[in-house]
């Protein structure tokens, strides 16, 4: 069991997951997002390779269009 803090809220997962799997879990697939892991931006090209670990602090920002 791993615990992640996502946008200030603790969430638990049965096993380690990748950033891509987290995006699917949060139903954000296909949206324009930016993810910060422990203070560093995760490049989109590394979403599938980055495996999240117990205690990671994540900020997920969804781009919103408008004017």
C-alpha positions as CSV (number, residue, x, y, z in Angstrom):
1,X,0.0,0.0,0.0
2,X,1.4,3.4,-0.9
3,X,0.1,6.8,0.1
4,X,0.4,9.8,-2.2
5,X,-0.6,13.4,-1.5
6,X,-2.4,14.8,-4.5
7,X,-3.3,18.5,-4.4
8,X,-3.1,18.4,-0.7
9,X,-5.3,15.4,-0.2
10,X,-4.0,12.0,0.9
11,X,-4.9,9.0,-1.3
12,X,-3.9,5.4,-1.0
13,X,-3.2,2.9,-3.7
14,X,-2.7,-0.9,-3.5
15,X,0.6,-0.9,-5.4
16,X,3.0,1.6,-7.0
17,X,1.5,3.3,-10.1
18,X,2.9,5.3,-12.9
19,X,2.0,9.0,-13.6
20,X,0.0,7.7,-16.6
21,X,-2.0,5.3,-14.5
22,X,-2.7,8.1,-12.0
23,X,-4.0,10.3,-14.8
24,X,-6.4,7.5,-15.8
25,X,-7.4,7.0,-12.2
26,X,-8.2,10.7,-11.8
27,X,-10.2,10.6,-15.2
28,X,-7.9,13.2,-16.7
29,X,-6.8,11.3,-19.8
30,X,-6.9,13.5,-22.9
31,X,-6.9,16.8,-20.9
32,X,-4.2,19.4,-20.9
33,X,-2.5,18.9,-17.5
34,X,0.8,19.6,-15.8
35,X,2.1,17.5,-12.9
36,X,4.6,18.4,-10.3
37,X,6.2,15.6,-8.3
38,X,8.0,16.6,-5.1
39,X,8.6,20.1,-6.4
40,X,9.7,19.2,-9.9
41,X,7.7,19.2,-13.1
42,X,7.3,15.8,-14.7
43,X,7.8,16.0,-18.5
44,X,4.8,14.6,-20.4
45,X,7.3,12.3,-22.3
46,X,8.1,10.6,-18.9
47,X,4.5,10.0,-17.6
48,X,4.6,6.3,-18.4
49,X,8.1,5.8,-17.0
50,X,7.7,7.7,-13.7
51,X,6.6,5.3,-11.0
52,X,5.2,7.0,-8.0
53,X,6.5,6.1,-4.5
54,X,5.0,6.1,-1.0
55,X,5.0,9.7,0.3
56,X,5.3,11.5,-3.0
57,X,3.7,15.0,-3.0
58,X,1.9,15.7,-6.3
59,X,0.3,18.8,-7.7
60,X,-2.0,18.3,-10.7
61,X,-3.0,21.4,-12.7
62,X,-5.6,21.2,-15.4
63,X,-5.4,23.9,-18.1
64,X,-8.7,25.8,-18.5
65,X,-9.4,27.8,-21.7
66,X,-11.4,30.9,-21.7
67,X,-11.2,34.6,-22.3
